[in-house]
Amino acid sequence: MSMPPRVRALKIAIVLTAVFNLLGLLVLLRGTPRVFTLFMFVGETLFVVAVILLIAAVLADLRAKELF
């Protein structure tokens, strides 16, 4: 059974947020300039994409009227 695109977008958003959090933890534990630069360029981009996907998934759910 195939899942709807809004569910797939939500799962991708969750995974991207988890990767962002792991990069943040890496910065916290090993605060080298290279790790921080990686976090600032890759981590923040992942988080922005995750937020956009989350907003898209919420709007798709509202349009489908299948919240409950």
mmCIF file of the N, C-alpha and C atoms, coordinates in Angstrom:
data_MODEL
# 
_entry.id   MODEL 
# 
loop_
_atom_site.group_PDB 
_atom_site.id 
_atom_site.type_symbol 
_atom_site.label_atom_id 
_atom_site.label_alt_id 
_atom_site.label_comp_id 
_atom_site.label_asym_id 
_atom_site.label_entity_id 
_atom_site.label_seq_id 
_atom_site.pdbx_PDB_ins_code 
_atom_site.Cartn_x 
_atom_site.Cartn_y 
_atom_site.Cartn_z 
_atom_site.occupancy 
_atom_site.B_iso_or_equiv 
_atom_site.pdbx_formal_charge 
_atom_site.auth_seq_id 
_atom_site.auth_comp_id 
_atom_site.auth_asym_id 
_atom_site.auth_atom_id 
_atom_site.pdbx_PDB_model_num 
ATOM 1   N N  . MET A 1 1  ? 0.840  -1.171 0.000  1.00 0.00 ? 1  MET A N  1 
ATOM 2   C CA . MET A 1 1  ? 0.000  0.000  0.000  1.00 0.00 ? 1  MET A CA 1 
ATOM 3   C C  . MET A 1 1  ? 0.894  1.246  0.000  1.00 0.00 ? 1  MET A C  1 
ATOM 4   N N  . SER A 1 2  ? 0.633  2.137  -0.891 1.00 0.00 ? 2  SER A N  1 
ATOM 5   C CA . SER A 1 2  ? 1.420  3.347  -1.020 1.00 0.00 ? 2  SER A CA 1 
ATOM 6   C C  . SER A 1 2  ? 0.901  4.415  -0.063 1.00 0.00 ? 2  SER A C  1 
ATOM 7   N N  . MET A 1 3  ? 1.833  5.139  0.530  1.00 0.00 ? 3  MET A N  1 
ATOM 8   C CA . MET A 1 3  ? 1.408  6.191  1.452  1.00 0.00 ? 3  MET A CA 1 
ATOM 9   C C  . MET A 1 3  ? 1.219  7.500  0.694  1.00 0.00 ? 3  MET A C  1 
ATOM 10  N N  . PRO A 1 4  ? 0.316  8.335  1.170  1.00 0.00 ? 4  PRO A N  1 
ATOM 11  C CA . PRO A 1 4  ? 0.060  9.619  0.513  1.00 0.00 ? 4  PRO A CA 1 
ATOM 12  C C  . PRO A 1 4  ? 1.303  10.515 0.543  1.00 0.00 ? 4  PRO A C  1 
ATOM 13  N N  . PRO A 1 5  ? 1.410  11.426 -0.416 1.00 0.00 ? 5  PRO A N  1 
ATOM 14  C CA . PRO A 1 5  ? 2.573  12.316 -0.447 1.00 0.00 ? 5  PRO A CA 1 
ATOM 15  C C  . PRO A 1 5  ? 2.733  13.169 0.803  1.00 0.00 ? 5  PRO A C  1 
ATOM 16  N N  . ARG A 1 6  ? 1.614  13.544 1.427  1.00 0.00 ? 6  ARG A N  1 
ATOM 17  C CA . ARG A 1 6  ? 1.728  14.375 2.629  1.00 0.00 ? 6  ARG A CA 1 
ATOM 18  C C  . ARG A 1 6  ? 2.337  13.591 3.785  1.00 0.00 ? 6  ARG A C  1 
ATOM 19  N N  . VAL A 1 7  ? 2.082  12.291 3.857  1.00 0.00 ? 7  VAL A N  1 
ATOM 20  C CA . VAL A 1 7  ? 2.684  11.461 4.905  1.00 0.00 ? 7  VAL A CA 1 
ATOM 21  C C  . VAL A 1 7  ? 4.170  11.274 4.616  1.00 0.00 ? 7  VAL A C  1 
ATOM 22  N N  . ARG A 1 8  ? 4.510  11.061 3.356  1.00 0.00 ? 8  ARG A N  1 
ATOM 23  C CA . ARG A 1 8  ? 5.908  10.913 2.964  1.00 0.00 ? 8  ARG A CA 1 
ATOM 24  C C  . ARG A 1 8  ? 6.685  12.191 3.267  1.00 0.00 ? 8  ARG A C  1 
ATOM 25  N N  . ALA A 1 9  ? 6.093  13.350 2.985  1.00 0.00 ? 9  ALA A N  1 
ATOM 26  C CA . ALA A 1 9  ? 6.751  14.628 3.271  1.00 0.00 ? 9  ALA A CA 1 
ATOM 27  C C  . ALA A 1 9  ? 6.967  14.803 4.766  1.00 0.00 ? 9  ALA A C  1 
ATOM 28  N N  . LEU A 1 10 ? 6.000  14.367 5.559  1.00 0.00 ? 10 LEU A N  1 
ATOM 29  C CA . LEU A 1 10 ? 6.128  14.477 7.009  1.00 0.00 ? 10 LEU A CA 1 
ATOM 30  C C  . LEU A 1 10 ? 7.253  13.581 7.529  1.00 0.00 ? 10 LEU A C  1 
ATOM 31  N N  . LYS A 1 11 ? 7.363  12.377 6.997  1.00 0.00 ? 11 LYS A N  1 
ATOM 32  C CA . LYS A 1 11 ? 8.434  11.469 7.415  1.00 0.00 ? 11 LYS A CA 1 
ATOM 33  C C  . LYS A 1 11 ? 9.806  12.006 7.013  1.00 0.00 ? 11 LYS A C  1 
ATOM 34  N N  . ILE A 1 12 ? 9.904  12.581 5.830  1.00 0.00 ? 12 ILE A N  1 
ATOM 35  C CA . ILE A 1 12 ? 11.175 13.171 5.392  1.00 0.00 ? 12 ILE A CA 1 
ATOM 36  C C  . ILE A 1 12 ? 11.539 14.349 6.287  1.00 0.00 ? 12 ILE A C  1 
ATOM 37  N N  . ALA A 1 13 ? 10.559 15.151 6.661  1.00 0.00 ? 13 ALA A N  1 
ATOM 38  C CA . ALA A 1 13 ? 10.802 16.288 7.552  1.00 0.00 ? 13 ALA A CA 1 
ATOM 39  C C  . ALA A 1 13 ? 11.320 15.821 8.910  1.00 0.00 ? 13 ALA A C  1 
ATOM 40  N N  . ILE A 1 14 ? 10.774 14.733 9.410  1.00 0.00 ? 14 ILE A N  1 
ATOM 41  C CA . ILE A 1 14 ? 11.218 14.191 10.698 1.00 0.00 ? 14 ILE A CA 1 
ATOM 42  C C  . ILE A 1 14 ? 12.658 13.703 10.605 1.00 0.00 ? 14 ILE A C  1 
ATOM 43  N N  . VAL A 1 15 ? 12.999 13.016 9.522  1.00 0.00 ? 15 VAL A N  1 
ATOM 44  C CA . VAL A 1 15 ? 14.365 12.518 9.341  1.00 0.00 ? 15 VAL A CA 1 
ATOM 45  C C  . VAL A 1 15 ? 15.351 13.673 9.210  1.00 0.00 ? 15 VAL A C  1 
ATOM 46  N N  . LEU A 1 16 ? 14.997 14.699 8.432  1.00 0.00 ? 16 LEU A N  1 
ATOM 47  C CA . LEU A 1 16 ? 15.888 15.846 8.273  1.00 0.00 ? 16 LEU A CA 1 
ATOM 48  C C  . LEU A 1 16 ? 16.095 16.585 9.594  1.00 0.00 ? 16 LEU A C  1 
ATOM 49  N N  . THR A 1 17 ? 15.057 16.680 10.397 1.00 0.00 ? 17 THR A N  1 
ATOM 50  C CA . THR A 1 17 ? 15.185 17.321 11.706 1.00 0.00 ? 17 THR A CA 1 
ATOM 51  C C  . THR A 1 17 ? 16.074 16.492 12.632 1.00 0.00 ? 17 THR A C  1 
ATOM 52  N N  . ALA A 1 18 ? 15.973 15.169 12.538 1.00 0.00 ? 18 ALA A N  1 
ATOM 53  C CA . ALA A 1 18 ? 16.839 14.308 13.347 1.00 0.00 ? 18 ALA A CA 1 
ATOM 54  C C  . ALA A 1 18 ? 18.305 14.480 12.942 1.00 0.00 ? 18 ALA A C  1 
ATOM 55  N N  . VAL A 1 19 ? 18.578 14.578 11.645 1.00 0.00 ? 19 VAL A N  1 
ATOM 56  C CA . VAL A 1 19 ? 19.952 14.806 11.186 1.00 0.00 ? 19 VAL A CA 1 
ATOM 57  C C  . VAL A 1 19 ? 20.453 16.165 11.669 1.00 0.00 ? 19 VAL A C  1 
ATOM 58  N N  . PHE A 1 20 ? 19.592 17.172 11.616 1.00 0.00 ? 20 PHE A N  1 
ATOM 59  C CA . PHE A 1 20 ? 19.948 18.501 12.124 1.00 0.00 ? 20 PHE A CA 1 
ATOM 60  C C  . PHE A 1 20 ? 20.307 18.425 13.606 1.00 0.00 ? 20 PHE A C  1 
ATOM 61  N N  . ASN A 1 21 ? 19.522 17.699 14.379 1.00 0.00 ? 21 ASN A N  1 
ATOM 62  C CA . ASN A 1 21 ? 19.798 17.570 15.811 1.00 0.00 ? 21 ASN A CA 1 
ATOM 63  C C  . ASN A 1 21 ? 21.096 16.825 16.073 1.00 0.00 ? 21 ASN A C  1 
ATOM 64  N N  . LEU A 1 22 ? 21.387 15.807 15.268 1.00 0.00 ? 22 LEU A N  1 
ATOM 65  C CA . LEU A 1 22 ? 22.649 15.086 15.419 1.00 0.00 ? 22 LEU A CA 1 
ATOM 66  C C  . LEU A 1 22 ? 23.842 15.991 15.108 1.00 0.00 ? 22 LEU A C  1 
ATOM 67  N N  . LEU A 1 23 ? 23.710 16.819 14.084 1.00 0.00 ? 23 LEU A N  1 
ATOM 68  C CA . LEU A 1 23 ? 24.783 17.770 13.784 1.00 0.00 ? 23 LEU A CA 1 
ATOM 69  C C  . LEU A 1 23 ? 24.950 18.776 14.914 1.00 0.00 ? 23 LEU A C  1 
ATOM 70  N N  . GLY A 1 24 ? 23.851 19.214 15.496 1.00 0.00 ? 24 GLY A N  1 
ATOM 71  C CA . GLY A 1 24 ? 23.918 20.121 16.639 1.00 0.00 ? 24 GLY A CA 1 
ATOM 72  C C  . GLY A 1 24 ? 24.596 19.471 17.837 1.00 0.00 ? 24 GLY A C  1 
ATOM 73  N N  . LEU A 1 25 ? 24.311 18.202 18.063 1.00 0.00 ? 25 LEU A N  1 
ATOM 74  C CA . LEU A 1 25 ? 24.967 17.474 19.153 1.00 0.00 ? 25 LEU A CA 1 
ATOM 75  C C  . LEU A 1 25 ? 26.460 17.327 18.881 1.00 0.00 ? 25 LEU A C  1 
ATOM 76  N N  . LEU A 1 26 ? 26.814 17.103 17.637 1.00 0.00 ? 26 LEU A N  1 
ATOM 77  C CA . LEU A 1 26 ? 28.222 17.007 17.265 1.00 0.00 ? 26 LEU A CA 1 
ATOM 78  C C  . LEU A 1 26 ? 28.949 18.326 17.514 1.00 0.00 ? 26 LEU A C  1 
ATOM 79  N N  . VAL A 1 27 ? 28.287 19.438 17.222 1.00 0.00 ? 27 VAL A N  1 
ATOM 80  C CA . VAL A 1 27 ? 28.877 20.756 17.497 1.00 0.00 ? 27 VAL A CA 1 
ATOM 81  C C  . VAL A 1 27 ? 29.043 20.943 18.998 1.00 0.00 ? 27 VAL A C  1 
ATOM 82  N N  . LEU A 1 28 ? 28.077 20.473 19.762 1.00 0.00 ? 28 LEU A N  1 
ATOM 83  C CA . LEU A 1 28 ? 28.148 20.616 21.209 1.00 0.00 ? 28 LEU A CA 1 
ATOM 84  C C  . LEU A 1 28 ? 29.303 19.798 21.796 1.00 0.00 ? 28 LEU A C  1 
ATOM 85  N N  . LEU A 1 29 ? 29.495 18.598 21.273 1.00 0.00 ? 29 LEU A N  1 
ATOM 86  C CA . LEU A 1 29 ? 30.530 17.720 21.814 1.00 0.00 ? 29 LEU A CA 1 
ATOM 87  C C  . LEU A 1 29 ? 31.913 18.031 21.272 1.00 0.00 ? 29 LEU A C  1 
ATOM 88  N N  . ARG A 1 30 ? 32.012 18.319 19.979 1.00 0.00 ? 30 ARG A N  1 
ATOM 89  C CA . ARG A 1 30 ? 33.301 18.619 19.349 1.00 0.00 ? 30 ARG A CA 1 
ATOM 90  C C  . ARG A 1 30 ? 33.185 19.950 18.628 1.00 0.00 ? 30 ARG A C  1 
ATOM 91  N N  . GLY A 1 31 ? 33.412 21.000 19.315 1.00 0.00 ? 31 GLY A N  1 
ATOM 92  C CA . GLY A 1 31 ? 33.211 22.336 18.761 1.00 0.00 ? 31 GLY A CA 1 
ATOM 93  C C  . GLY A 1 31 ? 34.365 22.844 17.923 1.00 0.00 ? 31 GLY A C  1 
ATOM 94  N N  . THR A 1 32 ? 34.861 22.047 16.999 1.00 0.00 ? 32 THR A N  1 
ATOM 95  C CA . THR A 1 32 ? 35.943 22.504 16.133 1.00 0.00 ? 32 THR A CA 1 
ATOM 96  C C  . THR A 1 32 ? 35.381 23.423 15.049 1.00 0.00 ? 32 THR A C  1 
ATOM 97  N N  . PRO A 1 33 ? 36.221 24.262 14.468 1.00 0.00 ? 33 PRO A N  1 
ATOM 98  C CA . PRO A 1 33 ? 35.734 25.160 13.414 1.00 0.00 ? 33 PRO A CA 1 
ATOM 99  C C  . PRO A 1 33 ? 35.153 24.421 12.204 1.00 0.00 ? 33 PRO A C  1 
ATOM 100 N N  . ARG A 1 34 ? 35.719 23.291 11.848 1.00 0.00 ? 34 ARG A N  1 
ATOM 101 C CA . ARG A 1 34 ? 35.191 22.538 10.699 1.00 0.00 ? 34 ARG A CA 1 
ATOM 102 C C  . ARG A 1 34 ? 33.809 21.968 10.983 1.00 0.00 ? 34 ARG A C  1 
ATOM 103 N N  . VAL A 1 35 ? 33.618 21.445 12.164 1.00 0.00 ? 35 VAL A N  1 
ATOM 104 C CA . VAL A 1 35 ? 32.310 20.888 12.531 1.00 0.00 ? 35 VAL A CA 1 
ATOM 105 C C  . VAL A 1 35 ? 31.275 22.004 12.603 1.00 0.00 ? 35 VAL A C  1 
ATOM 106 N N  . PHE A 1 36 ? 31.667 23.136 13.152 1.00 0.00 ? 36 PHE A N  1 
ATOM 107 C CA . PHE A 1 36 ? 30.742 24.267 13.245 1.00 0.00 ? 36 PHE A CA 1 
ATOM 108 C C  . PHE A 1 36 ? 30.366 24.785 11.855 1.00 0.00 ? 36 PHE A C  1 
ATOM 109 N N  . THR A 1 37 ? 31.341 24.858 10.953 1.00 0.00 ? 37 THR A N  1 
ATOM 110 C CA . THR A 1 37 ? 31.063 25.299 9.586  1.00 0.00 ? 37 THR A CA 1 
ATOM 111 C C  . THR A 1 37 ? 30.133 24.319 8.883  1.00 0.00 ? 37 THR A C  1 
ATOM 112 N N  . LEU A 1 38 ? 30.362 23.029 9.076  1.00 0.00 ? 38 LEU A N  1 
ATOM 113 C CA . LEU A 1 38 ? 29.474 22.013 8.506  1.00 0.00 ? 38 LEU A CA 1 
ATOM 114 C C  . LEU A 1 38 ? 28.057 22.177 9.039  1.00 0.00 ? 38 LEU A C  1 
ATOM 115 N N  . PHE A 1 39 ? 27.943 22.411 10.330 1.00 0.00 ? 39 PHE A N  1 
ATOM 116 C CA . PHE A 1 39 ? 26.631 22.602 10.942 1.00 0.00 ? 39 PHE A CA 1 
ATOM 117 C C  . PHE A 1 39 ? 25.937 23.837 10.385 1.00 0.00 ? 39 PHE A C  1 
ATOM 118 N N  . MET A 1 40 ? 26.666 24.926 10.242 1.00 0.00 ? 40 MET A N  1 
ATOM 119 C CA . MET A 1 40 ? 26.050 26.168 9.781  1.00 0.00 ? 40 MET A CA 1 
ATOM 120 C C  . MET A 1 40 ? 25.609 26.092 8.321  1.00 0.00 ? 40 MET A C  1 
ATOM 121 N N  . PHE A 1 41 ? 26.362 25.409 7.486  1.00 0.00 ? 41 PHE A N  1 
ATOM 122 C CA . PHE A 1 41 ? 25.983 25.329 6.076  1.00 0.00 ? 41 PHE A CA 1 
ATOM 123 C C  . PHE A 1 41 ? 25.000 24.190 5.806  1.00 0.00 ? 41 PHE A C  1 
ATOM 124 N N  . VAL A 1 42 ? 25.263 23.015 6.327  1.00 0.00 ? 42 VAL A N  1 
ATOM 125 C CA . VAL A 1 42 ? 24.416 21.851 6.038  1.00 0.00 ? 42 VAL A CA 1 
ATOM 126 C C  . VAL A 1 42 ? 23.243 21.756 7.007  1.00 0.00 ? 42 VAL A C  1 
ATOM 127 N N  . GLY A 1 43 ? 23.526 21.935 8.290  1.00 0.00 ? 43 GLY A N  1 
ATOM 128 C CA . GLY A 1 43 ? 22.491 21.767 9.309  1.00 0.00 ? 43 GLY A CA 1 
ATOM 129 C C  . GLY A 1 43 ? 21.352 22.753 9.185  1.00 0.00 ? 43 GLY A C  1 
ATOM 130 N N  . GLU A 1 44 ? 21.680 24.002 9.017  1.00 0.00 ? 44 GLU A N  1 
ATOM 131 C CA . GLU A 1 44 ? 20.632 25.017 8.906  1.00 0.00 ? 44 GLU A CA 1 
ATOM 132 C C  . GLU A 1 44 ? 19.807 24.837 7.637  1.00 0.00 ? 44 GLU A C  1 
ATOM 133 N N  . THR A 1 45 ? 20.461 24.433 6.568  1.00 0.00 ? 45 THR A N  1 
ATOM 134 C CA . THR A 1 45 ? 19.733 24.164 5.324  1.00 0.00 ? 45 THR A CA 1 
ATOM 135 C C  . THR A 1 45 ? 18.769 22.998 5.501  1.00 0.00 ? 45 THR A C  1 
ATOM 136 N N  . LEU A 1 46 ? 19.226 21.942 6.158  1.00 0.00 ? 46 LEU A N  1 
ATOM 137 C CA . LEU A 1 46 ? 18.349 20.797 6.421  1.00 0.00 ? 46 LEU A CA 1 
ATOM 138 C C  . LEU A 1 46 ? 17.146 21.210 7.255  1.00 0.00 ? 46 LEU A C  1 
ATOM 139 N N  . PHE A 1 47 ? 17.371 22.053 8.241  1.00 0.00 ? 47 PHE A N  1 
ATOM 140 C CA . PHE A 1 47 ? 16.278 22.485 9.102  1.00 0.00 ? 47 PHE A CA 1 
ATOM 141 C C  . PHE A 1 47 ? 15.261 23.320 8.333  1.00 0.00 ? 47 PHE A C  1 
ATOM 142 N N  . VAL A 1 48 ? 15.731 24.197 7.475  1.00 0.00 ? 48 VAL A N  1 
ATOM 143 C CA . VAL A 1 48 ? 14.807 25.024 6.677  1.00 0.00 ? 48 VAL A CA 1 
ATOM 144 C C  . VAL A 1 48 ? 13.983 24.144 5.745  1.00 0.00 ? 48 VAL A C  1 
ATOM 145 N N  . VAL A 1 49 ? 14.610 23.173 5.105  1.00 0.00 ? 49 VAL A N  1 
ATOM 146 C CA . VAL A 1 49 ? 13.881 22.257 4.223  1.00 0.00 ? 49 VAL A CA 1 
ATOM 147 C C  . VAL A 1 49 ? 12.860 21.453 5.026  1.00 0.00 ? 49 VAL A C  1 
ATOM 148 N N  . ALA A 1 50 ? 13.238 21.023 6.226  1.00 0.00 ? 50 ALA A N  1 
ATOM 149 C CA . ALA A 1 50 ? 12.313 20.269 7.074  1.00 0.00 ? 50 ALA A CA 1 
ATOM 150 C C  . ALA A 1 50 ? 11.103 21.109 7.473  1.00 0.00 ? 50 ALA A C  1 
ATOM 151 N N  . VAL A 1 51 ? 11.324 22.368 7.800  1.00 0.00 ? 51 VAL A N  1 
ATOM 152 C CA . VAL A 1 51 ? 10.203 23.247 8.173  1.00 0.00 ? 51 VAL A CA 1 
ATOM 153 C C  . VAL A 1 51 ? 9.285  23.473 6.978  1.00 0.00 ? 51 VAL A C  1 
ATOM 154 N N  . ILE A 1 52 ? 9.855  23.664 5.799  1.00 0.00 ? 52 ILE A N  1 
ATOM 155 C CA . ILE A 1 52 ? 9.033  23.846 4.600  1.00 0.00 ? 52 ILE A CA 1 
ATOM 156 C C  . ILE A 1 52 ? 8.211  22.595 4.316  1.00 0.00 ? 52 ILE A C  1 
ATOM 157 N N  . LEU A 1 53 ? 8.828  21.414 4.445  1.00 0.00 ? 53 LEU A N  1 
ATOM 158 C CA . LEU A 1 53 ? 8.079  20.167 4.240  1.00 0.00 ? 53 LEU A CA 1 
ATOM 159 C C  . LEU A 1 53 ? 6.987  19.992 5.285  1.00 0.00 ? 53 LEU A C  1 
ATOM 160 N N  . LEU A 1 54 ? 7.264  20.375 6.519  1.00 0.00 ? 54 LEU A N  1 
ATOM 161 C CA . LEU A 1 54 ? 6.253  20.274 7.576  1.00 0.00 ? 54 LEU A CA 1 
ATOM 162 C C  . LEU A 1 54 ? 5.064  21.179 7.282  1.00 0.00 ? 54 LEU A C  1 
ATOM 163 N N  . ILE A 1 55 ? 5.333  22.401 6.865  1.00 0.00 ? 55 ILE A N  1 
ATOM 164 C CA . ILE A 1 55 ? 4.245  23.319 6.518  1.00 0.00 ? 55 ILE A CA 1 
ATOM 165 C C  . ILE A 1 55 ? 3.442  22.781 5.336  1.00 0.00 ? 55 ILE A C  1 
ATOM 166 N N  . ALA A 1 56 ? 4.131  22.229 4.352  1.00 0.00 ? 56 ALA A N  1 
ATOM 167 C CA . ALA A 1 56 ? 3.437  21.657 3.193  1.00 0.00 ? 56 ALA A CA 1 
ATOM 168 C C  . ALA A 1 56 ? 2.570  20.475 3.604  1.00 0.00 ? 56 ALA A C  1 
ATOM 169 N N  . ALA A 1 57 ? 3.061  19.630 4.500  1.00 0.00 ? 57 ALA A N  1 
ATOM 170 C CA . ALA A 1 57 ? 2.282  18.474 4.960  1.00 0.00 ? 57 ALA A CA 1 
ATOM 171 C C  . ALA A 1 57 ? 1.051  18.920 5.749  1.00 0.00 ? 57 ALA A C  1 
ATOM 172 N N  . VAL A 1 58 ? 1.195  19.936 6.582  1.00 0.00 ? 58 VAL A N  1 
ATOM 173 C CA . VAL A 1 58 ? 0.053  20.437 7.351  1.00 0.00 ? 58 VAL A CA 1 
ATOM 174 C C  . VAL A 1 58 ? -0.991 21.041 6.421  1.00 0.00 ? 58 VAL A C  1 
ATOM 175 N N  . LEU A 1 59 ? -0.546 21.831 5.449  1.00 0.00 ? 59 LEU A N  1 
ATOM 176 C CA . LEU A 1 59 ? -1.496 22.417 4.496  1.00 0.00 ? 59 LEU A CA 1 
ATOM 177 C C  . LEU A 1 59 ? -2.193 21.350 3.671  1.00 0.00 ? 59 LEU A C  1 
ATOM 178 N N  . ALA A 1 60 ? -1.474 20.300 3.280  1.00 0.00 ? 60 ALA A N  1 
ATOM 179 C CA . ALA A 1 60 ? -2.086 19.202 2.535  1.00 0.00 ? 60 ALA A CA 1 
ATOM 180 C C  . ALA A 1 60 ? -3.126 18.474 3.381  1.00 0.00 ? 60 ALA A C  1 
ATOM 181 N N  . ASP A 1 61 ? -2.837 18.302 4.669  1.00 0.00 ? 61 ASP A N  1 
ATOM 182 C CA . ASP A 1 61 ? -3.822 17.676 5.564  1.00 0.00 ? 61 ASP A CA 1 
ATOM 183 C C  . ASP A 1 61 ? -5.055 18.552 5.727  1.00 0.00 ? 61 ASP A C  1 
ATOM 184 N N  . LEU A 1 62 ? -4.857 19.835 5.823  1.00 0.00 ? 62 LEU A N  1 
ATOM 185 C CA . LEU A 1 62 ? -5.994 20.735 5.967  1.00 0.00 ? 62 LEU A CA 1 
ATOM 186 C C  . LEU A 1 62 ? -6.860 20.727 4.689  1.00 0.00 ? 62 LEU A C  1 
ATOM 187 N N  . ARG A 1 63 ? -6.199 20.655 3.530  1.00 0.00 ? 63 ARG A N  1 
ATOM 188 C CA . ARG A 1 63 ? -6.961 20.609 2.277  1.00 0.00 ? 63 ARG A CA 1 
ATOM 189 C C  . ARG A 1 63 ? -7.702 19.275 2.129  1.00 0.00 ? 63 ARG A C  1 
ATOM 190 N N  . ALA A 1 64 ? -7.085 18.193 2.592  1.00 0.00 ? 64 ALA A N  1 
ATOM 191 C CA . ALA A 1 64 ? -7.714 16.879 2.472  1.00 0.00 ? 64 ALA A CA 1 
ATOM 192 C C  . ALA A 1 64 ? -8.812 16.669 3.510  1.00 0.00 ? 64 ALA A C  1 
ATOM 193 N N  . LYS A 1 65 ? -8.813 17.488 4.545  1.00 0.00 ? 65 LYS A N  1 
ATOM 194 C CA . LYS A 1 65 ? -9.801 17.409 5.629  1.00 0.00 ? 65 LYS A CA 1 
ATOM 195 C C  . LYS A 1 65 ? -9.837 16.032 6.263  1.00 0.00 ? 65 LYS A C  1 
ATOM 196 N N  . GLU A 1 66 ? -8.668 15.440 6.456  1.00 0.00 ? 66 GLU A N  1 
ATOM 197 C CA . GLU A 1 66 ? -8.556 14.125 7.091  1.00 0.00 ? 66 GLU A CA 1 
ATOM 198 C C  . GLU A 1 66 ? -7.746 14.217 8.386  1.00 0.00 ? 66 GLU A C  1 
ATOM 199 N N  . LEU A 1 67 ? -8.051 15.205 9.188  1.00 0.00 ? 67 LEU A N  1 
ATOM 200 C CA . LEU A 1 67 ? -7.285 15.393 10.410 1.00 0.00 ? 67 LEU A CA 1 
ATOM 201 C C  . LEU A 1 67 ? -7.695 14.418 11.493 1.00 0.00 ? 67 LEU A C  1 
ATOM 202 N N  . PHE A 1 68 ? -8.943 13.998 11.527 1.00 0.00 ? 68 PHE A N  1 
ATOM 203 C CA . PHE A 1 68 ? -9.413 13.099 12.571 1.00 0.00 ? 68 PHE A CA 1 
ATOM 204 C C  . PHE A 1 68 ? -9.977 11.844 11.980 1.00 0.00 ? 68 PHE A C  1 
# 
